[in-house]
Amino acid sequence: MIEFDRGSFRDPAGSIFYFNDGVYRTINKQRMLEFRELRESGVLASLIKDGWLIDSEEVCPSLVSGFGERAPEALVKHRKLEVISYPYEWSFSQLKDAALFHLDFHLKLLENGWSLTDATAYNVQFHGESCRPIFIDLLSIRPYQDGEYWLGQRQFCEQFLNPLLLQSKMGVRSNSWYRGALEGISIEDMAKLLPWSSRFSWVLLSNIILPNYFQKKSLGTKRLSNTKAKSSVKRPFPKQAYVGLLKSLRNFIAKLFLGQGNAGVWENYEFENFYSDAGRRVKEQVLEEFCKSISPSALIDMGCNSGHYSQLALEFGSKSVVGFDFDSGSLNLAYCRAKENQLRLIPLYMDACNPSPSIGWDSSERKGIKSRVSADAVIAFAIIHHLAIGRNIPLEQVIDWLLSFGDSGIIEFVGKEDISIKEMLALREDVFPDYTYDNFINILAARRKVVKEVAVEGVDRVLVWYEKE
């Protein structure tokens, strides 16, 4: 049965749908000739071979049943990615790499006589095999027209540049703002936030400040109802200037880095924590035994921090890992770890109490995190107390939420005698009588088979390995 992607309606040239666990793209008659020109020129094959573009193979529409009289002019089958993520779920370095990749991809196309119709960040995804960016929207590629302007400049700034500036220059995490706006951080908002010193940066002046000024001036101009608007004809934009614009923006973004004020609360947790050397070895041994026993094709590391245990899970036999964390500094470290070590690890931002929902047009344009990420197993180290005590979520609901991500897993229960909980309760009343290990294990045992319980030396913590009956 054909299932159309609710997020692909914006492109009139074609749409994405799923059939028999495959990903397909329809192409209408107007864009079919351009697609075949791209294919016959050899550029398409080169982009795919060199890892710029997702695999795109033209297939016969008759291979897909269910179209009836609405069969498309052309049909392309894409390779299915393990995880679809959105830019508001990326760390700073992840968004930065996606921005640089997008500019490099555009420059590559211009070299070969092609260009892009837009500059949306949603056209970039991260390949699960090595956590590297890849372009997924085949129909955004079109022939370059001599003298054309970069029509996607504003979109690029709002979806790539502005969120990066917010974090790099102002120390403000952009994930929640980005998700709330969905289309990025507007030029208008960014122009208000930038300091006066930004006027001395040609990149910021030409991409944010002046465009915002001229837009406000245009909107503020009053026109009489009986006066015909004069059409303004833009001068042709030389290709050399087009390339220069992209390169100057690329050089600027490449120099952006997270400042010291952006350090996460848990960024150094891997090295500064409550575990003894023996306690850390116990966690690693249990994880190793679990991964070698289960051999999960996909594992979720809930509260992945800097990705240490995600990496170990891969070394111990997991095929791929998706890591979730709400701490921006830790998440950035996890992404850098995945990138440097070519890991099948995709770290994503998630506040467990406010995860990415289904949003956008008709509340379905961008899918919620649970409908995009599935796994065989879950590890949840030192997170349950942050939800049950730190965020007042009933213990039973926390357990059910973790179990909903995978049938098997390891949960680390942190008891009230642990120093971390003592610190949490130091300035508040203990209103959590149900937060006990006995209650925890009874709730879990009613839902899953408890395989093993291992106490962590030196702390009031127990690792509980569970599997589906």
Secondary structure, 3 states (H helix, E strand, C coil): CCEECCCCCCCCCCCEEEECCEEEEEECHHHHHHHHHHHHCCHHHHHHHCCCECCEEEECHHHCCCCHHHCCCEEEEECCCCCCCCHHHCCHHHHHHHHHHHHHHHHHHHHCCEEECCCCHHHEEEECCCCEEEECCHHHEEECCCCCCCCCHHHHHHHHHHHHHHHHCCCCCCHHHHHHHCCCCCHHHHHHHCCHHHHHCHHHHHHHHHHHHHHHHHHHCCCCCCCCCCCCCCCCCCHHHHHHHHHHHHHHHHCCCCCHHHCCCCCCCCCCCCCCHHHHHHHHHHHHHHHHHHCCCCEEEECCCCCHHHHHHHHCCCCCEEEEECCHHHHHHHHHHHHHCCCCEEEEECCCCCCCCCECHHHCCECCHHHHCCCCEEEECCCHHHHHCCCCCCHHHHHHHHHCCCCEEEEEEECCCCHHHHHHCCCCCCCCCCCCHHHHHHHHHCCCEEEEEEEECCCCEEEEEEECC
